[in-house]
Amino acid sequence: MSKSVQIKIKFKELGFDLIGFSKPYLDNKLTENFKKRASRDDLPPFMHSDLNSVLHPKRLHPWLETVIVVGLSYASSQNNDTRGFISSYTRGRDYHKVMAEMIKEGLKYLKKIYKDIKYSYYIDNGPVLEKVLAQQAGLGWIGKNTLLINENFGSYIFLGEIFINKKLVYNEKSKNNCKDCTQCMDNCPTNSLHTPYYLDYRTCRSNLTQIKGIFKKEEEMMMGNCIWGCDECQINCPYNNNIPRDLHPAFEAKIGGNIVEILNYNRKGFPPSWTSSALSWRGMRIIQRNALIVLGNLGLKDEKYKKLIVKKMDDRSKIIRHYAYQTYLKLGFNLEHIKGKIDQEKEIDIDNIIKRK
């Protein structure tokens, strides 16, 4: 049995749903969109600044011979049954940690069969075009929604890459099977998928929920009911209709978008199920800011929300207080009832909020 086959068997035993081997060079056709966006300065700010390393993996690791690409399904049968929406990829345990533990077990095996192995691994945290490498490794194709799609597991897939200095048998590149389907584009709530295979990150709901600070009014409206992330393009993808779900207990949904619960948490009081999620990297105050915006967008004028909003007017965060005042006014609660708080407020421009609402 070849080492390529042995490695695939072992990684499947470790729990990976997908595994394939890619050559250490990137297919020019698969990187066309990325190059065009780079030339127009149209890449999200979090993209790695060293484009040469991104496009030429061997410049990053000259010893590189094979990229092992692994995938884990996080498809869930549990619906988001609260008013506020939380993307399914964050509702369980942080996938970075789950996959890192599994990859480390895989590396133990690789070290046993290769005494002189060199390696480096990435989980959405380095200068790596992971979806290009995944398609080259036969794990699926990059769809019109810019996500990797696998015929058996759909698009709810976490990816990881292991760079090694050993040559394995490369898999054949997956063919694109989107054909003439435009369901993801037709159902994008902010028209951020107005062009096939292009996502306008500036208006994408998922991206908006992760940005710090105070938004423009139109950006707040774009967020709709999304407290974190947006799954519309996946929910409407036909390849996600009949796929296996709930394959990994680590990704079982532990959190939801219950606005009352979220606004009742204090800065240090978010439960472990939240702080161990992949959404915690931005800080939990962003979650509360987004919950306040969602309250305003949904028009939830209710006494139970009013008390929470008023409570947040005493928050240490200037941004939380800004959105507490703004949401209170947007929902049409009586301004006179918070006059004392307004008189004490030294950092928030209340007059501007009143004009803006």
GIJOPE-V932523 format. One record per run of one state. SS is the DSSP state (H for helix, E for strand, C for the rest). FROM is the first residue (numbers start at 1). TO is the last residue. If there is no record, write none. Layout:
ss from to
SS FROM TO
SS FROM TO
This chain:
ss from to
C 1 2
H 3 13
C 14 17
E 18 22
C 23 31
H 32 39
C 40 50
H 51 55
C 56 56
H 57 60
C 61 65
E 66 73
C 74 83
E 84 86
C 87 87
H 88 90
C 91 94
H 95 113
C 114 118
E 119 122
C 123 129
H 130 136
C 137 140
E 141 142
C 143 147
E 148 150
C 151 153
E 154 154
C 155 156
E 157 164
C 165 182
H 183 186
C 187 194
E 195 195
C 196 197
E 198 198
C 199 204
H 205 208
C 209 216
H 217 222
C 223 225
E 226 228
C 229 231
H 232 235
C 236 237
H 238 240
C 241 248
H 249 251
C 252 256
E 257 257
C 258 258
H 259 264
C 265 271
H 272 275
C 276 277
H 278 282
C 283 283
H 284 298
C 299 302
H 303 312
C 313 317
H 318 330
C 331 334
H 335 344
C 345 349
H 350 356
C 357 357
